[in-house]
Every structure is written in C-alpha cells, then in structure tokens.
Amino acid sequence: MKNSLHDFIQGLPKAELHLHIEGSLEPEMMFALALRNGIALPYASVDELRAAYEFGDLQSFLDLYYAGAAVLQTEQDFYDLTMAYVQRALTDNVRHVELFFDPQTHTLRGIAMSTVFAGIARALRQARAENDFSGSMIMCFLRHLSEQDAFDTLDAALILREQYADLWIGIGLDSGEVGNPPEKFSQVFARAHALGFHVVAHAGEEGPPAYIHSALDVLNVERIDHGVRAEEDGVLMQKLIRMQMPLTVCPLSNLKLCVVTDLRQHNLARMLRAGVCVTVNSDDPAYFGGYLNANFSASAEALGLNRTELAQLAKNSFCASFAMPEQKQIWLDELVAYVDGYLAE
C-alpha cells in the first residue's frame, strides 16, 4: 500500500550514526568465516547460534559479541563484513554511515591494526565509487580496558592516519558502561581533540545521567551515543535541548538489552517532541534483530510517530553527521523533495 508508513520509511533518505561494524556480523557469515579460517564455534548450527541471542543485559551481549569477533582474521574478512552491511544500508536508502570499529577487539587476538583498517576501508571506498555511498570510520576505545591501552591503540593507529585520511574521522568510546565512566578516558580524549578528530562517546544507556554530563563536560564530545537515561535529569535535558546535542538512539538495541521491556515504553518520541536532537540507529543489528529501517518502522508503530516526525528524525541524522556542510545540504534538499513529493501524491 503506497501510503503506508513502511513505504514512506523505505524511501526516506537517511544517515546512520551509531553502527558497530562488528555488530553486523550475521550468524551465517560468522559460520562461513569460521569455516574459511579454521575456527571452531561453540554452536552446532546457525539456528543454535541465533537462539543464543537472548540477552539479559549489555554484558551478556558483549560476551557473545567478542566471541563472535574471533572469526574475523584477514583483510578479506573485514571487507566482506563491511560490504555486507553496505548492501543492507543501500536497501534501506541510507546515504551515509559513520561506522564504529573496535581495533582492540582484534589486536588483542594478534590481528594487525593495518588488517582491520584495510578491509573496512576497501569496502567503503568501493561503495563510494560504485554506489555513491558515503561512509566514514570512527575508531572506538573499549572502556573496560585501561586508558593507557587506549593511548597505545591510538599511537598504533596514527601510523595509518595519512593512508586513511579520507575515511577515519573520529574517536569514540564503547563496551561495558557501568563502572567505566567517561572521565576514565579524559586524557586520551584530550589528545584526540588536539589531533583534530571528531569525538563521541557511549553514555546513558545503562550508565546514569552523570555519565552523560561527564561525556559533555570532561570529554567534550560532539555527540552522545544512546543517551536515553538523560530523561531522568531535567537539567540535563534542558542542556541537551539548548546545545542541540545529538543523541544516537538505538531502539531495538534498547529493547533487546532490556533497557526497556516494551518498545512502547521507549522515550524516543518524548525526547523528539521535547526538542532533543535524537536520531534512530541500529547499533549491532545482527544481534538485535533489525537494521535501520526496521528500527524506524518498529519505533513508528510502537510510539505513534507520524511522517513529519519520521522526516525530522532523518533530518536530524544528516544534521548530526560529520559530513561537510555542502554535502549535508544536498542530502537535506533530497529529503525535503522526497517528503514534499510523497505528501503531494
């Protein structure tokens, strides 16, 4: 049916700003890469692996996430992983992605930093050349490790910076949030700022609103990843609205990790209607049951989002991106033309 919200969402131009490339590792690919690389998985089948995707909290997911990442061994593996995500993003009418990657997950296993960069970058450059798909890379530090480990990771990656200057634009912070506040990484983020990187951080998913304050005031981030617990702090909410600080919200992830027990409880719509610059993203879609359009559709259905609000979420995704202003304007013009044309029919 032409006028369905699903059809509207399908055609809506959009960007994705919170996507962990390792989290797009589908079970079928995990088994294929395990076979290719001679790695034994503790699951007998794809179905048995999918059955393990029932998480009680963030840590139970991370345990499986890190185990699954062990199948990523070669440049070709990282290329195949990234290209598979790109194909799904194109299907969802995603124009631009700023993907997260976690080199420490791989270097701790003896995989060279250059292998990780090369595979992801080759796929993004090919997608740009063949499909006019815009992509960039944000290197994340694992917050359950030390700040010194983050410094060492940054030093190792900087050797590659010139080679990947067209793609590597930012530094992020992810992994187990509780007990690992943003200020733990204050010095390495100060260095990232000095080096001219964009900086973002996960905060306020399972961690308290105080972690969002720290990400803003200590790390001086340009975006908050997740941020859903901001609603518990009225002063913080007003600050986010005043700053128009983007939140990269991941509804199906929040549901799967029991941040909410029912998507109808999610505060995405409330924050959007209050004037917070929220965006919709898929986080780790292979594990959480949906890529970007699935998150849009599930949120629209559960929260009663209308076409104007869905278009605002798409607009926010472009405005909150780190793309050049002239490129943002091209996408925003396309969005306006799409919405106007759709509503005129």
C-alpha positions as CSV (number, residue, x, y, z in Angstrom):
1,M,0.0,0.0,0.0
2,K,1.6,3.2,-1.2
3,N,0.6,5.4,1.7
4,S,1.8,3.0,4.4
5,L,4.4,4.2,6.9
6,H,6.5,1.3,5.9
7,D,6.7,2.6,2.3
8,F,7.4,6.1,3.5
9,I,10.2,4.9,5.7
10,Q,11.6,2.7,2.9
11,G,12.1,5.7,0.6
12,L,13.2,8.1,3.2
13,P,16.8,9.3,2.7
14,K,18.7,8.9,6.0
15,A,22.1,8.5,7.7
16,E,23.3,6.0,10.3
17,L,25.5,7.4,13.1
18,H,25.6,4.5,15.5
19,L,26.6,1.3,13.9
20,H,29.2,-1.1,15.2
21,I,30.6,-2.9,12.1
22,E,31.5,-6.0,14.2
23,G,27.9,-6.0,15.4
24,S,26.7,-6.5,11.8
25,L,28.2,-10.0,11.8
26,E,25.3,-12.2,10.9
27,P,25.3,-15.8,12.1
28,E,25.5,-17.1,8.5
29,M,28.7,-15.1,7.9
30,M,30.1,-16.0,11.3
31,F,29.9,-19.7,10.3
32,A,31.2,-19.0,6.8
33,L,34.2,-17.1,8.2
34,A,34.8,-19.7,10.9
35,L,35.0,-22.4,8.2
36,R,37.2,-20.3,6.0
37,N,39.6,-19.6,8.8
38,G,39.5,-23.0,10.5
39,I,37.9,-21.7,13.7
40,A,35.7,-23.9,15.8
41,L,32.5,-22.2,17.1
42,P,30.7,-23.5,20.2
43,Y,27.5,-23.8,18.3
44,A,26.3,-26.6,16.0
45,S,24.2,-24.5,13.7
46,V,23.1,-21.1,12.7
47,D,19.8,-21.7,14.4
48,E,21.5,-22.7,17.7
49,L,23.6,-19.5,17.5
50,R,20.6,-17.3,16.9
51,A,18.9,-19.0,19.9
52,A,21.8,-17.6,22.0
53,Y,20.8,-14.1,21.1
54,E,18.7,-13.6,24.2
55,F,20.5,-11.1,26.4
56,G,19.7,-10.1,30.0
57,D,21.9,-7.0,29.8
58,L,24.7,-5.3,28.0
59,Q,27.4,-7.6,29.4
60,S,25.7,-10.8,28.3
61,F,25.6,-9.4,24.8
62,L,29.2,-8.3,24.9
63,D,30.4,-11.8,25.9
64,L,28.9,-13.3,22.7
65,Y,29.9,-10.3,20.6
66,Y,33.6,-10.7,21.5
67,A,33.5,-14.4,21.0
68,G,31.9,-14.0,17.5
69,A,34.5,-11.4,16.5
70,A,37.2,-14.1,16.7
71,V,36.2,-15.3,13.2
72,L,37.5,-12.0,11.8
73,Q,41.1,-12.8,10.8
74,T,42.0,-11.3,7.5
75,E,41.6,-8.1,5.4
76,Q,39.1,-10.0,3.3
77,D,37.0,-10.9,6.3
78,F,36.7,-7.2,7.3
79,Y,36.0,-6.3,3.7
80,D,33.2,-8.9,3.4
81,L,31.7,-7.9,6.8
82,T,31.7,-4.2,5.8
83,M,30.4,-4.8,2.3
84,A,27.5,-6.9,3.6
85,Y,26.5,-4.0,5.9
86,V,26.7,-1.6,2.9
87,Q,24.4,-3.7,0.8
88,R,21.8,-3.7,3.6
89,A,22.2,0.0,4.1
90,L,21.7,0.7,0.4
91,T,18.5,-1.4,0.6
92,D,17.3,0.8,3.5
93,N,18.1,4.0,1.5
94,V,20.9,5.0,3.8
95,R,23.0,7.7,2.2
96,H,25.8,8.0,4.8
97,V,27.2,5.9,7.6
98,E,29.7,6.8,10.3
99,L,30.6,3.3,11.5
100,F,32.3,2.4,14.7
101,F,35.1,-0.2,14.8
102,D,36.9,-1.7,17.8
103,P,40.6,-2.4,16.9
104,Q,41.4,-3.6,20.4
105,T,38.9,-6.5,20.0
106,H,41.2,-7.7,17.2
107,T,44.7,-6.6,18.1
108,L,44.3,-8.4,21.5
109,R,43.9,-11.5,19.4
110,G,47.0,-10.8,17.4
111,I,45.3,-9.3,14.3
112,A,47.3,-6.3,12.9
113,M,45.8,-2.9,13.1
114,S,46.5,-2.4,9.4
115,T,44.4,-5.5,8.6
116,V,41.3,-4.0,10.3
117,F,41.7,-0.6,8.6
118,A,42.4,-2.1,5.2
119,G,39.4,-4.3,5.0
120,I,36.9,-1.8,6.2
121,A,38.3,1.0,4.1
122,R,38.4,-1.1,0.9
123,A,34.7,-1.8,1.2
124,L,33.8,1.8,1.9
125,R,35.9,3.2,-0.9
126,Q,34.3,0.6,-3.3
127,A,30.8,1.6,-2.2
128,R,31.6,5.2,-2.7
129,A,32.9,4.6,-6.2
130,E,30.2,2.2,-7.3
131,N,27.1,3.3,-5.4
132,D,27.8,6.9,-4.4
133,F,27.5,5.6,-0.8
134,S,29.1,7.9,1.8
135,G,30.9,6.3,4.7
136,S,33.5,7.2,7.3
137,M,35.1,5.4,10.3
138,I,35.1,6.2,14.0
139,M,37.7,4.2,16.0
140,C,36.4,3.3,19.4
141,F,38.2,2.5,22.6
142,L,37.0,-0.3,24.8
143,R,36.1,1.3,28.1
144,H,36.6,-1.8,30.2
145,L,40.3,-1.6,29.3
146,S,42.7,1.0,30.6
147,E,43.3,4.5,29.4
148,Q,46.9,3.5,28.7
149,D,45.7,0.8,26.4
150,A,43.6,3.4,24.6
151,F,46.7,5.6,24.2
152,D,48.6,2.6,22.8
153,T,45.8,1.9,20.4
154,L,45.7,5.5,19.2
155,D,49.5,5.6,18.7
156,A,49.4,2.4,16.7
157,A,46.5,3.7,14.5
158,L,48.1,7.1,13.9
159,I,50.8,5.4,11.8
160,L,48.0,4.7,9.3
161,R,46.2,8.1,9.6
162,E,47.5,9.6,6.3
163,Q,46.7,6.4,4.4
164,Y,43.0,6.6,5.6
165,A,42.6,10.3,5.9
166,D,39.6,10.2,3.6
167,L,37.7,7.9,5.9
168,W,39.0,7.9,9.5
169,I,37.3,11.0,11.0
170,G,36.7,10.3,14.7
171,I,37.3,8.7,18.1
172,G,34.6,7.0,20.2
173,L,34.1,5.1,23.4
174,D,32.1,1.9,23.8
175,S,31.9,-1.5,25.6
176,G,30.8,-2.1,29.2
177,E,29.5,1.2,30.5
178,V,28.7,0.6,34.2
179,G,31.8,1.2,36.3
180,N,33.7,2.8,33.4
181,P,32.8,6.5,33.5
182,P,33.8,8.8,30.6
183,E,36.3,10.7,32.8
184,K,38.4,7.5,32.9
185,F,39.5,8.5,29.4
186,S,39.8,12.2,29.8
187,Q,43.5,12.5,28.8
188,V,43.3,10.3,25.6
189,F,40.2,12.2,24.5
190,A,42.1,15.5,25.1
191,R,44.7,14.2,22.8
192,A,42.1,13.1,20.2
193,H,40.8,16.7,20.3
194,A,44.3,18.1,19.8
195,L,44.8,15.8,16.8
196,G,41.7,17.2,15.2
197,F,39.4,14.2,15.4
198,H,35.7,14.4,16.0
199,V,34.8,12.8,19.3
200,V,31.8,10.9,20.5
201,A,31.1,8.5,23.4
202,H,28.5,6.0,24.6
203,A,26.8,7.4,27.7
204,G,23.5,7.0,29.5
205,E,22.5,3.6,28.1
206,E,22.9,1.5,31.3
207,G,25.1,4.2,33.0
208,P,23.5,7.1,34.9
209,P,22.8,10.6,33.6
210,A,26.0,11.6,35.4
211,Y,27.9,9.7,32.7
212,I,26.3,12.0,30.0
213,H,27.3,15.1,32.0
214,S,30.9,13.7,32.1
215,A,30.9,12.9,28.4
216,L,29.9,16.5,27.7
217,D,31.9,18.4,30.3
218,V,35.0,16.3,30.6
219,L,35.4,14.6,27.2
220,N,33.8,17.5,25.3
221,V,32.1,15.1,22.9
222,E,30.2,16.3,19.8
223,R,27.5,13.5,20.0
224,I,26.2,11.2,22.8
225,D,25.7,7.6,21.7
226,H,22.5,6.3,23.3
227,G,21.8,8.9,26.0
228,V,18.3,7.6,26.8
229,R,18.7,8.0,30.5
230,A,19.1,11.7,30.1
231,E,15.3,12.0,30.7
232,E,15.9,11.2,34.4
233,D,17.7,14.6,34.8
234,G,15.6,17.6,34.0
235,V,18.6,20.0,34.0
236,L,20.5,17.7,31.6
237,M,17.5,17.5,29.3
238,Q,17.4,21.3,29.1
239,K,21.1,21.4,28.4
240,L,20.8,18.9,25.6
241,I,18.0,20.9,24.0
242,R,19.8,24.2,24.4
243,M,23.0,22.7,22.8
244,Q,21.1,20.7,20.3
245,M,23.4,17.9,21.3
246,P,22.7,14.9,19.1
247,L,21.7,11.6,20.7
248,T,22.2,8.5,18.6
249,V,19.4,6.4,19.9
250,C,19.1,2.6,19.1
251,P,15.5,1.5,19.9
252,L,15.7,-2.2,19.1
253,S,19.0,-2.5,20.8
254,N,17.5,-0.9,24.0
255,L,14.7,-3.5,23.8
256,K,16.9,-6.4,23.2
257,L,19.3,-5.5,26.1
258,C,16.3,-4.8,28.4
259,V,16.9,-1.1,28.8
260,V,13.2,-1.1,28.1
261,T,11.0,-4.2,28.4
262,D,8.4,-2.9,25.8
263,L,9.2,-0.6,22.9
264,R,6.0,1.3,23.8
265,Q,7.9,2.5,26.9
266,H,10.8,3.9,25.0
267,N,11.4,7.7,25.4
268,L,12.5,8.3,21.8
269,A,9.2,10.1,20.9
270,R,9.1,12.0,24.1
271,M,12.6,13.3,23.6
272,L,11.9,14.2,20.0
273,R,8.8,16.1,20.9
274,A,10.6,17.9,23.7
275,G,13.1,19.3,21.2
276,V,16.1,17.0,21.7
277,C,18.1,16.2,18.6
278,V,17.5,12.5,18.6
279,T,18.4,10.1,15.7
280,V,17.5,6.5,15.1
281,N,20.2,3.9,14.6
282,S,20.7,0.1,14.6
283,D,23.7,-0.3,16.9
284,D,24.6,-4.0,16.5
285,P,21.8,-5.1,14.0
286,A,22.9,-8.8,13.6
287,Y,22.4,-9.3,17.3
288,F,19.4,-7.0,18.0
289,G,17.0,-8.0,15.2
290,G,16.9,-5.2,12.8
291,Y,18.8,-2.8,10.5
292,L,18.0,0.9,10.2
293,N,14.5,0.7,8.5
294,A,13.4,-2.0,11.0
295,N,14.3,0.4,13.8
296,F,12.3,3.2,12.1
297,S,9.3,1.0,11.5
298,A,9.2,-0.6,14.9
299,S,9.5,2.8,16.6
300,A,6.8,4.4,14.4
301,E,4.4,1.6,15.2
302,A,5.1,1.4,19.0
303,L,5.3,5.1,19.6
304,G,2.8,6.5,17.1
305,L,5.4,8.5,15.1
306,N,3.9,10.3,12.1
307,R,5.5,11.1,8.8
308,T,6.6,14.6,9.9
309,E,8.3,13.2,12.9
310,L,10.0,10.4,10.9
311,A,11.2,13.0,8.4
312,Q,12.6,15.1,11.4
313,L,14.5,12.0,12.6
314,A,16.0,11.6,9.1
315,K,16.8,15.3,9.0
316,N,18.5,15.1,12.4
317,S,20.6,12.2,11.2
318,F,22.1,14.3,8.4
319,C,22.5,17.4,10.5
320,A,24.2,15.5,13.3
321,S,26.7,13.8,10.9
322,F,30.2,14.9,10.5
323,A,29.8,15.3,6.7
324,M,30.8,18.6,5.1
325,P,28.1,21.3,5.1
326,E,27.7,21.3,1.4
327,Q,27.1,17.6,1.3
328,K,24.7,17.8,4.2
329,Q,22.7,20.3,2.2
330,I,22.5,18.0,-0.8
331,W,21.0,15.3,1.4
332,L,18.7,17.7,3.2
333,D,17.4,19.0,-0.2
334,E,16.8,15.4,-1.3
335,L,14.9,14.7,1.9
336,V,12.7,17.8,1.5
337,A,12.0,16.9,-2.1
338,Y,11.1,13.3,-1.1
339,V,8.8,14.3,1.7
340,D,7.1,17.0,-0.4
341,G,6.6,14.6,-3.3
342,Y,5.3,11.9,-1.2
343,L,2.8,14.0,0.6
344,A,1.6,15.6,-2.7
345,E,0.7,12.2,-4.2
